[in-house]
Amino acid sequence: MPISFRYFRDVCPPSSQGELLDTNLVRFLLMRTLRNFAIAALCVLSCAAAAAPTHVSADDHQVVHVYPHDPNAFTQGLVYVDGHLYESTGRNGHSSLRMVDLSTGWVLKEYDLPQEYFGEGLTDWGDTLIQLTWQAGIAFVYDRSTFNVRRPFHYHGEGWGLTHDSKALIMSDGSAVLRFLDPASFRELKRLTVRDSDGRPVKNLNELEYIHGEIYANIWHQEKVIRISPQSGRVLGSIELSGLLKQDERSDPEAVLNGIAYDAKADRIFVTGKLWPKLFEIKIVPR
């Protein structure tokens, strides 16, 4: 609103002798009011900027190589470490931990889970592999070279995807929330809600992989991978993977995209799906 001398006269009326306000006092009050208006305007602009949608890149992909994959493997977790591909498969009575030859798809080593467990996310930590289960609230820590179970650990809720950064395990449970766990004690360190550019929670987060300081995630029954900031939980971008495997090559309604692995030494990304006969090495192509 316009600022007039009348405003200051009403706030600080003349003295009983009819003397006018001291000129310096008027100037002081005027400057203070202008400053307050300026601060308020800056607050409004800052809030508007914070609420404005963040640009999210939607990238495409290029297939670099196609490898054979067991079409009976209900892929729930995928890891590439030290030149070997490791896979967790699901469904009760069919769940397993596997070491797979990338070039042929042959299973080189396998541990079958007891029938009551539905295998889920998988990651490596040191010389171990850690495999979640779906609804049993239990995970298994394996010796990576022998597949011997070193110990179990328990958690609340469902287990879906699993990966890690340099300090913590990162776990999804089918919601929009990621849990960060201490790798030694499996104590929960923090939770992070994943949100899109409009601030809406992104639910059904599934298989996870940590690549270039970002969390890559499958979303259940969606043909894309999203990239997530591990600091803020904001979706930084997505990778469109529609048409990667043709519909006539899918044997089951649940034969959906699921499984991301990263070869850090050669900077290669691999993706596959549940009951897919193929595993793909892809390169991200900006649109």
Helices and strands as residue ranges (DSSP letters): H 5-11, H 23-51, E 57-68, E 75-81, E 84-89, E 96-100, E 107-112, E 119-125, E 128-133, E 138-143, E 149-154, E 162-164, E 169-172, E 177-181, E 188-193, E 205-211, E 214-219, E 224-228, E 235-240, G 247-249, E 257-263, E 268-273, E 278-285
